[in-house]
Amino acid sequence: MSTGEREAGEQRVQEAVRRHARTRAFAEAENVFSAVLSDPGVREARERVEAAETELGMELEGCLQPFQDRYDHAVAQGDADGLAGLCAGKHGRWGRICVLPEGHETSMEEPHWGRNGKGRPVAWVGQRTRRLVSGGE
């Protein structure tokens, strides 16, 4: 076996070990997340937060519905420029997309606002605002 073949074989083994370690770390992290999220206290807190977000979303619906209408129109028309001016949508993974103009999330007074995955109005405070409130950034 040549030196090049040996080095290539060693590299494949190292890559396989890294993939295995990464897969195992993700599996362990998923188990921890599942355990934390299934805790009754965490579930209760999440339900209270979701109820507050829904309540605030409904309170703001009257004045913020035009933003939802503009978003719906931009989606229907495929208006990329219109969609590009909206909040970055970083909350889409939670089943909600903010329809307010980009930059609003830096305000201490304005939450994100849109609809949740069930189509109900919802308002929430994003990570950036939380960092600003806690003194970060």
N, C-alpha and C positions, 0 to 999 in steps of 0.2 A: 504494500500500500504506500502510495507516495505521500509526501508531506502535505501537498495540497488537498488530497482526498481525506487525509486524517483531520486536517483543519476544518474542512467542510462538514465532516461527520460530527466533530465536536461542536461546531456552530449549530447544527441541526438539533443536537441534544440540548444545548443551552437554550435554544428557542423553545423547544418542547417543554423544558422545565419552567421557563418564564410563563408560557401559556397556561400550564397546569397551576402554577402558583397564583396567577391572576384569576383564573376560573374559580379556584378554591376560595380566594379572598372575597370575590363577588358573592359566592354562595354563602359564605359565613356572614357577610354584611347583610345580605337579604334575610337570613335567619334572625339576625339581631333586629333589623327594622320590623320584621313581622311580629316579633315578640313585643317590641315597644308599642307598636300600633294596636296590638290586640289587648293591651292592658286596659281594664275598665276605666281607670282614671283618664287615660289618654283619649279613649273613645268619647267619654263624657265631655272633656274639654273641646275636642274637635266638633262635637255636635253643637256646643254652645257657640263656638266661633262661627260655624256655618249658619246658625240661626241669626246671629248678630249681623253677619254679612248680607244675608237675605233681607233682613229687616231694613238695613241701611240702603241696600240696593233698591228696594221698593220705595223708600222715602225719596230717593234721588231720581227715580224713574221719570217723573214729570218734567224735570228741568234737563235731564240728560238724554232723553229718548231721541232727540234730533241727531245725536252722535251715533246711536245705534242705527237709525235710519240711513245716515250717510255711509256707515260701514256696510250695511246690507246692500245699498245701491252700488257701492264700489265692488263688492263681491259679485253681484249679479252682472255688472258691466265688465268685469275683469280689469278694473281700473287700478293698475299697479301703482301709479303715482299717488292716487288717493289713499291706498292702503299703506304706502310707505311713510306717510305723514302721521300715522297712528302710533300709539304706544307700541313698543317692540313686541308685544304679545308673549312675553316671557312666561306668562302664567298659563299658557295654553295647555301645559302638561297637567294642570289641575282641572281641566275641563272648562276654563273660562278665558276669554280673550278680551282685553281692555280695548274699548272703542274710542277712548279719549285721545286728544292730540298728543304727539310725542312731546316730552318735557314736563308734562303735568305731574309726573311722579316725584319730581324734586320739591313740590310744594308740601309744606307741613299740614296743609288744610284739606287737600284734595286726595281722596282715595282713588284707586283704579275703579273703573265701572264698566260693566258689560252684562253679559248673560252667562249663566252657568250651563253645564252640559244638559240640564233639563229645560233650558229655555227661560228660566226665571231671572229677573234682574238681581244682580249681586254687586256689592262694592267691597273692596278689600284693600288693605294696606300692603304695599309691596316691600320687597327686601331693601331696596334703596332707601325708602322712607324710614324703615326700621333702623337702618344704620345711621341715618341723619339724626333720628330721635335719640339714639343711644350714644351719640357723640362720635361715631365713626365717620370716616371720609371727610 
